[in-house]
Amino acid sequence: MALVDVAKCCLDSLSGISEHIKDATLYIDGGCTESFQYLGAFPLLLSLGARAVCSLENMSPLDRVADWNSKLRPGRDVTIMTSRLLSDAHRYILRCLSSHQLVRRCTVFTCISEIAHSTYPDSPLGPDAFREYETLLIQDFEELVKKAETKARQSKDGNSPEDVAFEDEGWSRFTSSEEDVPKQEASSTGRDMCEDNLAGHKDDKGSRLAVFVHHFPCILCPLSPRAFVLPSEGSLAEACLQHGHECSISQGLPPLSTGVPLDGDDIPPGAILTAHFIYHLAAKMDLKMEIFSLGDLSKSVGKVLTDMSSLYDVGRRKTSAGLLLVDRTLDLLTPCSHGDSLVDRIFSSLPRRERLVPAVNMKGLQSQIKQGTGNLQRAPLDAQIRLAEILNEDGKVENIPLLNRTSAFLSGWSSGGLTSQMSSSVMLNSGDYHKESIGLSFDPLNGSLVSIETFRGTPFLEALLDRRTKDGTTLIKKWLQESLRRENISVNVKIRPGYATKSELLPMIKALSQSDSSLIRNKGLIQLAAATVAALDEQHSAGWDAFISAERMLSVSAGDTSQSLAAQIGDLINKSVLVGSLRGKNGQTGTSSGLLSFRDALLLTVVGYILAGENFPTSGSSGPFSWQEEHSLKEALVEAIIENPSIAELKFLDGLKEELDANRKASQSDQSKEMSAKEPSTDDFDDDQWDSWGDEDVDNKDHAYSDMQLKLELHDRVDNLFKFLHKLSSSKSKKNILGEGMSTLDSSFDSDSNLNKGLLYKLLTRLLNKSDIPGLEYHSSTVGRLFKSGFGRFGLGQAKPSLSDQNVIMVFVIGGINGLEVREVQEAASESGRPDLQLILGGTTLLTPDDMVDLLLGPSSYS
């Protein structure tokens, strides 16, 4: 049996649509950009004959003349690939066509299937969604051309109206022709280009624009051939996973399990899109799924998948495979914790690319989230590796030959003429160059992680995902040493065996980047090593290690008594207040030098409550702690919030930022007055001081009253936060809907190392050992149900399949995964003693502890 490889499947799918890519200008949106970066698909797209690959959200008039394949004739084909619903991408598609008015053929590929478009809540498209959209796009485009022609005629007559605005409800207007057309001092190229477009369209009035819409399901971000997540800016990852019911905790996470699967209108849009995506991905990989689920939302997704399989899979011959759907909320502890994973450290340390969708298009997000509609804003998966900053610690980039040689090419895209090119060249050499003219922020030598980059056939990311932090850094050091020997480059640095350090890796990276040829040949390894150096930097590594130490203390206290665990949580909160005050005086922010901020303390509070729910489910009447223990924690939180008003961006403090800032300033003012009052005065009291004495007393009373009001409001907000923490603690309770299932999972692991592993490892270990999992549901197909209910009475019943009988198993976590779980899943597979087993792990997104803070306490939270 051939090896299952999700990255290869996606690349083969791109090759399968080569006829639509050849000789076309290709536009991709933010989600496709993330996917193709991880796939390393851009060279493939150009080899398939694409004229240019451009950003859909930040399209530029210069896209019309870009041509990487040297075609002299003007291009009249445009291909657009989007990871969004057609209704969400329409404004960008229409704007793109407005800048290519000579285009005669537009092909649109969306990763959302036609049926998913028609079943999506509030979708404007019906059952024949693709054909309907083709008609609507042609109508809107022709209306746009007519408006442009009218404006052109009026401008020739000297009666130029204001910008033509769109009347489409909720869709953004296009930029004016002055913004769309490049301005050049010495010629009227921009004006001529616009006139040529209109004239060409008039000549082609007999031939209408042809629009074709197709489904392309393989838009995903492969972390390795056996692990993937969904693009952060696609409709699949942004769609809500909850409707705001009693058991809801966040729009980006499944609801807590109650034993009653969602059905009908209660199924959130994110679950519907996830089911359709998994079905079509399995079809692309020629897999026939035997579906199992664990968790309420997973059971709903499994039911939708089963219904689709019953309708469309009759008579098809495919490889049998097992699909295990798991709710993220069954294990919130693993993504909240800081595990032994180099990949997780890298993603938590590196800055992320800014979202391509402008903030103006996210207007009304908060009100939509409250109503259970609208989209999430997940952190982009594109981690920016700032190689120039790492190679030159002083921030200057003049000494990088490749960058200096490409400065003229990069500045040539500027539409401001020779003067702007000269200024851009100066900015480039100073390290401050940004490519604003093409709509994208561009930093010199920025890199991204690419899953298909290999070292002698071994994919970089896959090798690191399968290793712990120490082993991963050692492997990178080994790769660098071998590459230096192959390039015949010597480095004057003392290399010690074992764990690699920043001081060892940095000189080797610089040596390997000295020549252009070496830099290009080893770009994948250099970028990955630079990302590792960033993760090993003291600013990030000290904070990560401090989290690990604090989480260990909480875990040890959870094995003792609830009083001990509550005392540890309170101690972390009080320490964060002291750290915050010290940083405020020094002007510092973030986690550094191993000191945890108040935001960090809140995350550890969440971890503590989840641990308490597992170990002390009956300590309090409504929560895992007694009233006295919880009261002391509430008081500590209130005082911490007053001392740290910057934390007010969290959901449970919504609307209190101004009051907290004002209270902080008033407190600082009072302290300064007290200090000045203690200083000896050489002057006697005068009449003015006696006159203002009563006014100061009134001001003090007003301040005390407002301070009391603020504390009362904070107590109410903190009470609601602790009700939310009680929900989280119930997610890990041994008395949850899985009955004794979680307890059974834990009791089957004797050693502490296995006991502390995540839910996925424990599930797969028991499943591959053919042990029962309480709460695991098998979704039988229509034929299977018929055998069970009808023919079973005649002895023709069909035995329930076992997941362990499958040679190919796909595990999909609704809500997201992290790098640690990728390694633990592969460990479970290797420990099963089955060399023929192929395990694939997928998830909604790649989660870091910071992402979990945003999901549980940020704008999308129900806290």
N, C-alpha and C positions, 0 to 999 in steps of 0.2 A: 504494500500500500504506500502511495506517495505521501511524503511529509506535508502536513498542513502548515501553510505559511500565509498569514494575513497580509503581510507587506507585498509578497509576490502576487497574491490574488488582486490587490489594488492596482499594481503596476500592469498586470496583464489586462485588467479591465480598461485601463487607459489606452493601451495599445489596441483594444478592440473597438474603440471609437475614433481611430486614426483618420477615417474619412471625413469626420467633422472637424478635426483639428488642422489638417493639412490646408495651407494657404489661407488660414483664417487668423484674425486677431483674437486672441483668447483672453477673456476677462474672468477672473476668479475672485470670490468674496473672501472675507476674513477667515471663515471656517475652512474653505478649500485651501487657502494659503497655509494655515497651520498643518493641514493634512499633507499637502505636497512637500512642505519643508521636512517633516518627519520621514516621508517616503523618499526624499531626494528625487522628486519627480520632474524637476524643472529641466534638466538635460534631456530627459525622455521626451518631454513636450516639444522642445525645440527640434529634436531629431525626428519627431513625427511630422514636422513641417509647419509648425505654428509660426506666424510672422512675428508675433510678440506675445508675451505673457504679462498682463497688466492687472492692476487692482481695480475691482469693480466699484468699491465705495469711494476711492480716491482717484477716479479716472482723470486723465489730463488730455488736453487737445493735442499734445505731442504724441499721444498713442497712435494718432492717424499716420504719422510718418515713420514710426519705429518699425524696423524690418530686419530681423536677425537673419533671415534667409535670402536676402538680396533679391527680392522680387521688384522688377521695375514697374510693372503695371500696378495700378491702384487696387487695393484690396476691397472687395465688396462682400466678404463673408465675415460675420462676427459670431463667435461661439462663446457662450456665457455658462459658467459652472457655478452653482450656488449651493450652499448647505442650508439655506433657509426655505421657508414656505414661499411660494411664488408671490403671494400677496405682500409679504414682507420685503421681498427683493424687487418688487415692481418699480419703485421710485428710482432705484439705481439702474435697472435695465433700461428704463425709458430715457434716463439721462445719458446713458451710454449711446443709445441709438441716435439721440439728438446731435451728438458730436460726430456721428458717422452717417450723415444723411444720404450718402451715396450707396449705403449698404443695401443689398438686394436680398440677402439671406441671413437670417438670425436663428441660430440653434441654441436652445436653452436646456441645460442639464441640471436637474435638481435631485438631491439625495432623498427627498420626501416622495413616496410613491403616490400614484394617482388616487388610490383608495384612501390613503392617509389624508390627502388634501380634502377629500370629500367628507370624511368622518371627523375631521378636526373641529372642535367647538368654535362657533362664530366664523367659520370659513366662508368667504364669499363665493367659493366655487362649488359646483355640484358634482354629481357622479362622474360626468365626463369632463373632469377638471382640466386636463391638459388641452383638449380641443377648445374648451371655453376660454382658457387663458390665451391661446393663440389668436383667437378672434378679438379679444379685448385689447391685447397689445398692439395689433395692427390698427385698430380704431384709434387708440390713444396716440400712436405714432403719427398717423395721417392728420389728426387734429392738430398735433404739435407743428407739423410741417406747414399747414395752412396758416397758423398763427404767425410762424416765422416769415412766411412770404408776405403776409399783410404788413408786418412790421417793417420788412425790407422796402416795400413799395412806399409806405408812409415816410420812411427815412429819406428816400430819394426825393420825395415831394417836399421835404423840409418840415414835415409834421410828425416827427418821431415821438411816439407815445412813450409812456413809462414802460418798465419791464413787463412783459407778458407773464401774468401769474397763472398758476394752475388752479383749476377749480375742483380738482379731484380731492375728495374728502380725506384729510389726514395725510396726504402725500406732500412731500417737500417740493418747493419750486426749484426749477433749474437755475443755475447761475446765468448771469447775463452774458451776451456775446462778448462784451469787453473783457470779462473774466475768462471766458473759454478760449479766446483767440490769443496766441502769443503776440506781444507787442515788440516790434523791432524798429529801431530808430531810423535806419537808412532805407527802409522799403515799406511797402504796404502789403506785405505778404499775408498778414492776418486778415485784412479786409478782402483781399483777392481770394483767400481760401474759403471764406464764408460765402462770397458771391459765387464761386465755382460750385460749392455744394448745392446751393439753391438752383443754379442754372442746370447742373447735372440732374437734379431731381425733376426739374421741369421737362427735360429731354426724355426722362424715363417714366413719364406719367402712365405710359401704357403698361408698364410692368410694376405690379405692386410688391411691397415687401413680403417676402415669404418667411413665416415663423414656424419653427418646429420645436416641440417640447418633448423631452425624453426623461426617463428615470435613470439615474446613475447612483446606485446605493453605496458604492465603495468610497465614501468620504469619511475617513477615520484617521486617527493618529496612532500608528503602530510604534510602541515602545521597543518592541523586539518582534521577531517572527511569530512569537507565541503570546504576546500581550498587546492590548490596544485600549485606547479610550476615545471618546467622541470629541470633535473640535469644540472649543469653548464658545466660539461665536456662531455656532450653528443652532438651528431651531431645536434639534434633538437635545442638546445639553442645556439650552436656555429655557425649555418648556417646564412648567411647574409640575411637581410630583405630588402635590397635596392641594386640597380644596379648602383647607382651614377648618377642619373638624376638631373635635375635642382632643383627638390623639395626634394632631398635627404639631410638628415642632419647627419645621422650616420648609419653605417652598422648594428648596433644592434637595430635600431628603424624603424618603418614604415615610408614611405615618407609622406610629408605633403599632405593633401587631395586637389585635384584639381577638383573633380567631374568626372574624367575619370578613371574608374577601369583598372588595369593592365590586360593584356591578352597575351596568348601565351608565347613567349620567354621573354617578359618583366616581367613575374612573377618570383620573386627571389626564390632561392632554399629553403630559410627558410620558405616561405609561402607554398610551396609544401609539405614539411615535416610536417608542422603544420597541414595542412588539413588532411593528412593521419593519423597522430597521433590521432586527435580528432575523426575521423570516427571510428577507431578501438577501442579507449577507450569507446566510446558510445556503440559499439557493445558488448564489454565485460560487460558493465553495463546493457545490455538489454534495451537500450533507442533508440527510433526512434525520430530523431531530426527534429523539425520545425526550419529552419535556418533564422536568422535575422542578419544584419550586419550594421555597422556604420563606415565609413572610406574607402578609396580607396583600401588599401591592404586587409582589412577585407572582402570587397565585392568580391575580387578575390579569397580569401580562401573559402568564402561561395559558389562561383560558382563551384570550384573544389569539394567541399563536396557534393553539389547537384548532380553533375554528377556521383560521386561515389555511392551515395544513390540510384539513378535511376537504376544503373547497378546491384547492389548487394542486394538490400533490398526487392525485389519482393517476396511476399508471406510470409514474416516473421512477426510474431506477437511479438511486443515489446511494452514497456510502452512509451507512447507519452511524449515528453519533448521539451522544448524550448531551443534553443542555440542562444546566443547573442554574436557576434564577434565585438570587439571594437579596433580601432587603438590607440596605446599609445600616438601618437602625437596629438590626439584631446585634451589631457590634460597632458601637460608637467609640469604644475605647481605643481601638487600634489606630484609626486615622487621627485621633486627638493626641496620641503619644508620639514621642520622639524616639523612633526605633533605630536599630543598628543597620542603616542603609545609606550608602554613599549617594545614591540617586536622590533619595529624599532630602539629604543635606544640600545637594546641588540645587534642586528646585526651590528650596527654601532660602537659599543664599543669593541667587541671581535675580536681577531685576527682570520684570516681564515687559514685553512689548505693549505699547498702548493699544487700546481697542480701536479698531478701524471704524466702527459705527460711531458717528458724532454724538456727543452728549445730548444735543438738542432733540435727537430722535428718541431719547429715552424719557421724554417728558411724561409726567403722570405715572411713573413706575410705582411709586409708593401707594397711590390709590388703587392701582391695578392689583398689586400684591395683596392688599387688604381684602379685595373682592375675590381673590383666588384666581385671577387672570393675569395676563401680562407675562413678561419674560424676565428671567434672572440675568444678572450681570456677573458671570463667572470670570475669574482671573484668566487671562490668556495663557495658553500652554507654551507659547514661544518664549523660552528663557533666553535672555540676551547675554551672550558671552562677549564682554568688552575686552577683546584681545589687546587693543592698543594701550589701554590703561594698565594691563598686566605686564606687557612687554616694556613699557616705559613708566616707571613708578612716579616720575615727576609729572605725568600727564601730557607730555609733549610727544608728537608722533613724527618729527622730522626725520628721524633715523631709520624709518621703515621704508626701504627702497620701493616695494610694490605700491605702497600708498602714494608716494610722490609721483610715480610714473602714471598712476591712474587719475591724478587730480584733474588733468585737462579734460579727460573723458567725462568725469563726473560733473564738472562745472559746465560742460558743453550743453547739458540739459537745461541750464538756466535760461529762462525766456526773457531776461532783461538786457540782453546785448553784451557788448565787450566789457563795459564797466562792471556789470554784475559778475561776469566771468572772472575778472581780475580780483574783485573783492572776495569771490568764493574761493579762489586759489589761496588768497591770504588766510582766510578763515580755515581752510583745510589744513594748511601748514601749522596753524596754531592749535589744531585739535578741536575747534569749535564749529566745524562744518556741519550743517544740517540741510538736508535736501528738501526744503520746503516747497520748491517750485513744482515738484511732482506729487505733492500731497502726502509724502511719507517722511517721517523723521528718520534720517539716515546718519548713522555714526560710523566713522572710519573703522574698518576691519571688525565690525560686529559679526558675531557668528551665532548659530543655533545648533541644537542637538539634532542629529540625523540618524535614524535607526539603521539605515542600510550601509552606513560607513563601516568598513571592516579593516581588521589588521590580519593579513594573511588568511582571509576567509572567515575570521571570527568577528561577528558584529560587536562593535564597541559597547553599545547600550545593553545588549543582551548579556554580555560577559559581566558587566558591572551590576546588573539587576540580580544576577545569580550569586553575588558575593556580599559579604559584610564590608563595613567601612575600611577596616584595616587591610583585608585581602584585596579590596578594590583599588586602594591607593598603591599597594605593592605591585599589582598587576600593571597599572599605568606607568609606574616607574620602570618596570621591566620592558614595556613597549617602547618607552622613550629611549632607553639604553640600546635596544636593538635597532631602532631607527637611526640613532646617532652613529652606530657602527656601520650600518649600511650606507649612510651618507658620508662616511669617513670624516666625521667631525669629532674633535676632542673637546672635552669640557673639564675645566679645572675646578672640580667640586668633589668633596669627600662624600662618597655614597656608603651609607650604613645598611646592613641587612635588616629586613623586616619592614616595619611601618614607615611609609614615606612621609616626609614633611614638606612644607612649603619651601623651605630653604634649599632642599634637594631638587624639587621639581622645577622651580623657577629658572635656574641657570640652564637646565636642559631644554626648556621651552624656548628660551631666548636664542640658544645656539642653533636649534633646529629651524628657527625663523630668520636667520641672518640672510640667507640667499632666497631670491624669488622662487627658484626651482624647488628648493627644499620645502619652502613654505607651502607651495601649491601641492606638491606630492604628498605631504603629511598633514594637510589642513584638518582632516577629521580628527586625528590624534592630538594635534596642537590645540584645537578648540576644546576637546574633552579634557585635556590636561589643564588648560587654563580655567575651565569651569571647576575642576577639582581644587586648584590653587585658591580660587575664590571661596570655596566651601571650607578649606582648611585655614583660611585667614582667621586670626584671633577674634576679630569682631563678630564673626558668625559662629565659629567652632566653640568659643567659650560659652556663648548663649545656649547653643544646642546641648553642650555637656551639662550646663546648669539645669536645664530642663530634665535631662536623664536622671541626674542626682535627685531632684525634687520628686520626680515620678516614682523613683525607687523608695524614697521615704514614705510616700503616700501608700504604696503597695504594702510595705512592711507594716505600717500602722493599720491598714485595713485588715491585716491578719491578726491584729491584737484586739483592740476594743474601739467602739464608736467614739469614746471620749478622746482616745489617742489620735484618731484620724481627724476629728473636729479641731483639736488643738494644733495639728500640723497645718491644716488649711488656714486657720486663723493666723498662725505664725507667718505663713507665706504672704497673706494679705498685708499684715502689719509691716513686714520687711519691705514690701513693694512701695508702701507709703513713704518710708524713709529714703528709699532709692529715688523715688520720684522727686522728693524735695531737694535732694542733693543734685540731681540732674537739672532741675529747674534753675538752681543757682549757677550751675556751670554751663547752661545752655545746651545740654545734650539730650538726645532722643533715642528711643529704641533700646534693644537688649544688647549690651556690650559688657566686656570684662567680666562675664559670668554673673551679672546682676539682672534680676528679673523685674520687669515693669509691672504696673498694675494690670494692664491688659493680659500679660503673661499669667499673673496671679488668678485672673478670672478663668483662663483656660485650665489652670491646675485645679480650680474649684470645681469646674465641670468634671474633670477626671476624678477628683475625690468623691463627688456625688455618685458617679457611675460605679466606682469601687464600693462605695457604701451600700448602694442598692444591691450589689451582688453578695455582700457579706453580712449586712445588718438590715434585712428587709422589714423587720418588725420593731425596730428600736423606738420609733416615734409613731404617733397616731396617723400622720399623713406623709411622713418622710422617713428616711433612714436614721435621722438623729433625734435625740430628745429635744423638748422645747427649750431647755436651758442651753444646750449646746448650739442649737440653731439661732437662738436669740443673740448669743455672743458673736456669732458669725455675721449676723445682720448689722449689729452695731459697728463691727470692724469695717464692713463694706461701706456703710454710710459715711463714716469718717474718711475712708480712703477716697471716696468719690468727691467729697468736698475738697480734699487736698489735691486731687487730680482732675480738674475740670476738662482736660483734653480728652478724657474717655467718653465724653458725652455724645460721640457719634454712634454709640451702640444703641440698639433698638429700644431697650427698656428705659433709656434716658432721653428718648426723643422729645425735643421741645424745651429741654432744660439747659441747653448750652449757654445761652445768654445769662440766665440767672446764676449759673455756677461760676461763670467768668466774673460777673459783677460781684458776687460774694467773695471770690478769691481776691479781687482787687481791693475790696473794702477791708478785708482782713489784713492784707499787706499794708494798707494805709494806716489802720489802727496800730499795727506793730511799729511802723515808723514814727507815729505820734508818741507812742510810749517811750521809744528810744530817745526822742528829742526831749521829752518831758524829764527824763532822768538826767539829762545834761545840766550842769549848774548854769544858772543865768546871772549875769552881772547887772542886769537892769531890774529895777523894781517894777511891780505891776503898775500899769497905767490904766487910764479910764477905759480905753478901747478893749482891753482884755477883760475887765469886769463886765462890760456891756455884752460881750459875746459868750460869756460863761453859760448863761441859760440856754443859748442856741445850741451849744455843743451837747448839752444834756439831752435836748430834744432829738438831735441827730443820732445820738447813741441809742435812744429808745427806738427810733425808726429802724436803725440797723439791726438791733436785737430782735425786733418784731419780724423783719423780713428774713432774718437768719432762722428764726423759729419756723416760719412758714415753709422755707426751703427744706428744712430738716423733716418736717411732716410729709411734704411731698416726696422726698427721697425715701422715707420709710415705706410709703405706699408703693413706690416703684420697686424697691428692694423686696417687699413682700411678694409682689407679682413675679419677680425674678426667681425667688425661691420656690414658688409654685411650679414654675417651669423646670427648675432643677429636680423637683420631685418627679416630674414626668421622665426626665432623663434617667434618674436612678431606677425607675421601674423598667426601663428597657433592658437592664442587665440583671433584673431580679430573677432568682431561681424559681419564683412562683409566677412567671409570666405565662403567656399563652402556650409556650412550648412545654409546659408542665415541668417535669423533671428532666427535660431534654438537655438543657444547658448544664444541669448538675451531672447528668450522665456523661456528657462530653468531657467535662473537667475530670471526673473521677477515673476516666480511662487512661489518663496520662500521669505517670508516677513522678517523673523527674520535673524539677522546677522549670528547666529550660523549655520543655514541651508544654507545661501547664500555662506558662506566660505567653504562649503564642496565640495568634489571632484565631477568630472563628473559622476562617476558610481552611486553615491548616487542620484544625480539629475535625471539621466536617469531612474533608476529603480523606483524611486518614481513616476515619471510621467507615466511610462509604467504600473505599477501596479494599477494606478488610471485610466487606459484606456485613457490616453491623447495621442495625436499625437506627434510624434517626427520627425521634418523635417530632411530629409536625411536618415532615417532608411529604409533599403531595405529588403523585404521578398524574399527569394529564393524558388520559387515554384518548385516542382518536375516535372518530365516528365508527370506523370499522371495528376498533377494539371494543368499544362499548356494545356494539351489536353482538360480538362473540360472547361478551361477558353476560349480557342480559338475555339474549335470545337463544343462541346456539349452545350456551353453557348447559342448559338442561338436558341436552342430548350428548353430553360428554365431549363437546367440541370447544370447550372454553379455552381462552388464551391466557397463558401465565403472565403475571405482571412482570415486566422487564426490570432488570436491576441496572443502576447506573454503572456499577463496577464491571458489568459485562461488556461495556463499550470500549473500543480501542481509541476512540477520539471523544474527548469530553471538553465541552466549552462551559466555562463558569462565567456568568455575567452578574455583576453586582450593581443593582439599581441604586444610584446615589454616588458611586465613585469608588476608586481603589487608591492605594498608595504603593510606593516602590517596595516596601517591606513585604507586603502581601504577595507581590509577584514572586519574590524569592521563596517565601514559605509555601506557596502553591507548588512550585517546582520541587521543593524539598519533599513534600508529601508524595509527589509522583515518583521521585527517585527512591524513596523509602519503601514504596509498594512492591519493589522487586519485579516490575513489569517493564522491560525495555521497549515493548511495542506500544506502550501507552503514550498518547499525545494529548497534552493538557493545554488549553488556550484560556487565558484569563482576560476578560473585558470589563469595562466599567463606564459609567456615565462621564466621569471626568477623573483627572489625577488630583488627589487631595493632599494638601499639606496641612500641618496644624493651624497655620494662619487662615487657610480656607475654612477650616472647621469653626474657627472663631467667628468668621463672617457669616457662615451658614447658621450657627446656633445663636449668635448674639447680635448679628448685623441686621441690615435692612430687610432681608428676606426671612428673618426669624419670626416666630410667633411668641417670643418671650415677652 
